[in-house]
């Protein structure tokens, strides 16, 4: 009779796949793009209200490379 110390494991890939599945369903890609378009349009409208004609640049936000 052979006794195994630990049960066999599927491996790293299967562990990652299970972790991803445990997160639940992810939004459809089309829904994601629709959300981004909405956020961009909202940001553009807020910028226009603030008197800006163009999106802010990294330099305007204080970011240096």
N, C-alpha and C positions, 0 to 999 in steps of 0.2 A: 504494500500500500504506500503510495506517494502522498506526502503532505506538503502543500505549498505554503510558504511563509506569508506571502502576500498575494492577493488576487491579481491576475494579469491586468495591465492597464492599456488603454487604447493609444495613448501618446499625447504629445503636446498639442497637435493640431485638433484632435478630438476634444481636448479639454477647453481650448479656446472657442471651438464651435459651440460647445455646451454652455459656456459662459455667455456667449453672444445670444444663444437661444433663450437663456434665462432672463435676459433683459426685456423680452417680449417683442411684439411686432414693432418694426421701425416704420416711420412715415414713408409713403411711396415717394419716389424721386420727383414725380410731377408735383406732388403736394409741397415738397421742399422748395422747388423752383418757384412755385406760386407764392409761397411765403416770402421768399427773398425778393421777388418782384414787388410785393406789397410793401415790404420794409423799405426798399429803395424809393418807391414812389412816395411813401410817407416822409422819409428823410428829405427828399427833394422839395416836397411841399413845405416842410418846416424851414428849410434853408431859404426858400423864396420868401416866406413870411418874415424871416430875420434880415432880409435884404441882400442875401448872397445870390450870386448868379451861377456859381460853380461849386462843386463839392470841395470840401476842405482838403488841403494837402497835408502831408505828414509834417512839413515844416511849420504850418500854421498850428498844428497840434503840439508842437514842441518836441517832436521826435527827431533825433539826429542819427545818422548812420555812421 
